[in-house]
Amino acid sequence: MRKYLLHVLIISIFSLVLFTSPFVSAQSYKLANEYWDKANELEKQGKYLEAAKMFEKSAQTEKASPSPRMQALTAQLNQAGYYYTLVGQYDKAIMNFKEALAISRKLGQEADVATSLNNIGNVYYSWGQYDKAIKYYEEALAIARKLGQEADVAIRLNNIGNVFTLYAKLSRIKFILLHPSF
């Protein structure tokens, strides 16, 4: 009799987990989507830091789901990173972009890998770390070329050109400051 009750208990618990998991996932997705919508509203109001935090909250909710939507998660992380870049919180931007990059690599989504690499390059460019920016831009460029994405190739080349143009301007300013009589 005990063995029978134990089997019934195990089957009951398994059934409960099996049938409640989709409900829990649906609730998590709904909450993550609500945070996403709120983040977009904050962005429209020009509240970029609050938007970044809300996109991050959306990502955290997605991660807590029993079965996270990985494509949605990368979008949430990329959006959080973008708005952290806008407000100059580069360390947080890099953290979000690198997490999105890792997920995209794991999923084998090369186009998304290139986007995340380019985003990281943008942060390093804004941060004034030009060597690192070039490294990430070149890696994104190689993927865009491999995938035959001509528009993205042009964007990556433009980003690399911007770094060299800025570097040349900074070098000229430095030269003028060091040699005022020239």
N, C-alpha and C positions, 0 to 999 in steps of 0.2 A: 504494500500500500504506500509506504514512504517513497519507494522508487517511482511509483506512478505519479504521486504528488510533485515530486521533484521534476519529473519530465513536464508535467503540466505547467509548473512554475517557469521553467526554462523557456518553454514554447510561448507562454504569455509575455514574458519579458522581451523575447526576440520579436514577437508580433508588435508589441508596443513601440520598440525602437524602430522597427521596419516601417510602421505606418505613421509615426510622428515625425520622422526625419524629413520627409518632403514638406510637411507643414512648417517645421522649424526653418528649413531652407527658404521657403517662400516668405516667411516673416523677415528673415535676415535680408533677403533681396529687396523687399519692400522698404525696409528701414535704410538700407544702403542707397536706394534710389531717392528716398526722401532727402537724405543728406546731400546727394548729388544735386538735386533740384534747388535746395537751399543754397548750396555753394554757387550755383549759377546766378541766383538772385543777388547774392552778396557781390559777385563780380560785376553785375550790371549797375550796382550802386557804387562801384569803385572801392569797395572794401576788400582789397586784395589779400591782406593778411588773414582776415576772417574767412575768406573764400578758400585760401590754402588750407587752413585748419579744418574746414568743413569737408573738403575733398579728402583730406587725410582721415577724417572720421568715417567717411564713406568707405574708404579702403580698409580701415580697421574692422568695420562691421562686415565687410565682404570676407575678410580673412577669418573672422569668427564663425562664419557660416559652416554648417556641416559639409557642404560641397560648394566652395567658392567658385564664382564665374571668373575664370582667370583672365579673359579678355577685358572684362569690366574692371578687374583689379588693376591691370596695367594702365588702363585709361584713367582711373582714379589717382593712381600714383603719379602719372605723368602730369595730370592737371595740378595736383598739389605741388609738384616740383616747379611747374611753370610759374605759379603765383608766388611761391617762395622766392624764385629768381627775381620776379618783378619788385619785391619788397626788400631785396638785398640780403635775404637769409640763405646764403649760398650753401652753407653746410647742410641745411634741411633739404634744400633743392637737390643737391647731389645724392643725399640718402634716398630720397624718393625715386629719383631717376635710376639709380643703381639697382634698387629693388625691382623696378619695372624691367630693367635690362635683364636681370637674372631670370625673371619669369619668362620673358620673351625668348631668351636663349633656351630655357628648359622646354618651352613649347615648340621650338624650332621655327618661330615666326621671324624670319630674317629681316623683313621690311620693318617690323616693330623694333628689332634689335638696332637697325640703322637709325631709326627715329630716336631711340633712347640714347644712343651714342652721340648723335647730333645735339640732343638736348643737354647732355653732360658737357659737350664742347662749348655750348652757348654759356653755360654757367661759368666755366673756367675763363672764357673770353670776358664776361662781365666782371669777373673776379680779378682780372689782370694777370692771369696765369696762362700766358699765350702758348707756351710750349705744350702744356697739357691740352689746351683747346685744339691745337693743330693735331695732336695725336688722336684725339677722339673724332675730329672731323675727317681725318684721313681714313680711319677705320670705317666710318659711316660711308664715305665716298667709295671705298672698295666694294662694299656690299651693294650700294646703289648701282655701280657699274656691272657687277655680277648679275644683278636682277634685271638689268636693262631699263632701269627707271631714269630716263633722261632728265626729267624735271628735277628729281632729287639729286642727280649728278650735278646739275647746274647750281642748285642751292648749296650743296656741300662745297663746290669750287668757289662760289661766292663767299661763303663763310671763311674759307681758307684765305682768299684774297683780302677780306676785311682785316684779318689778323695781320697779314703782311703790310697792308696799307697803314694800319694804325702803328705798327712797329716802326715803319719807316718815318712816319710823322714824329713819333716820340724820339727817335734817334736824331732827327734833324733839330728838334727843339733842344735836346740835350747838347748837341754840338754848338748851337747858337748860344746857349747859356754858358757853356764852357769857354767859348771863343767870341766874346762880345764885339771885338773889333773886326771880325771877319765879314 
